[in-house]
């Protein structure tokens, strides 16, 4: 396939110079910015991520800043997740829904101050939803995109690398908590989070001009740790069941269908509440499942959305699938209809290049 042309409309990031120099071989577009897809290959990147440490340009995870006296009120209207006990150093994974419970995004929320939150968004125009609600309901908040670009450090050696750049206190950051850490006179929010199951951190780099100096400092400090540029890895994230909004679930799905019921516990009157509560009580009509697809490591790499059948009956769609070197099977994420999602159920998948037998698994692989 041909390349992608960057422009003011399809922006690079503060780290793009580093990403290019490190040899990114393919990009996708996410929030109208470039997101690398792989460097050496999906499999080589995957092996390296599980064995060493990688630095990821995830500036595409744009921040929607909600600041002002009504910040918590707006967060509570938008969030199916209970915001009442969120601490000031905490991150929450929060599905955001429309009035029918349809998912609009699945950001990570950060509580910056009592009257200030960031939503670190997935691919979609969540700023316009937040701004529309704020204006429509006369809330006293500012809604804007600050000059903040997340850089993720992921892998088993992530903590050792981070300590060298930010100091020993990095070790005290708990999962989905953050601390403000100094880098060359700048204080950045550093959270223990990231879109892999290998452990690691996300640095919310404030000020575009700070991007490359931090990128270079991480690489200079990590030579003996075999640090490399990486990016969210297709294989590892399917093994880990990390969902990609727009691929695995969309506005046509509720968070209950997306398997995110545990993040829908708000006692407050949020948008979508009645549908979500009803689905929690009666069960959804379909749900995201881990699925193993049999056969060789030669699944087509086309846009997914493969139909799934139980004998003659259509029972759902596969939204993401790839070969897993560690589990020696094709790992997949699918949305499966009620009555067909029990672990052990045998299904048939139409890959567009032939039918494959598949099975619903009890849980994701990692
Ligand atoms: N980090 C930040 N922003 C993001 C993402 C991120 N924005 C876009 C996208 N990723 C949002 N989606 C997710 C999906 C899953 C997780 C985070 C963001 C995630 N889930 C953990 C899991 O499933 O194991 C744990 C969630 C929890 O227990 O709270 O990390 O990655 N900044």
Boltz pocket constraint, residues with backbone or C-beta under 6 A from the ligand:
constraints:
  - pocket:
      binder: B
      contacts: [[A, 61], [A, 91], [A, 92], [A, 93], [A, 106], [A, 107], [A, 108], [A, 120], [A, 121], [A, 122], [A, 123], [A, 150], [A, 176], [A, 193], [A, 194], [A, 195], [A, 196], [A, 202], [A, 240], [A, 241], [A, 242], [A, 243]]
      max_distance: 6.0
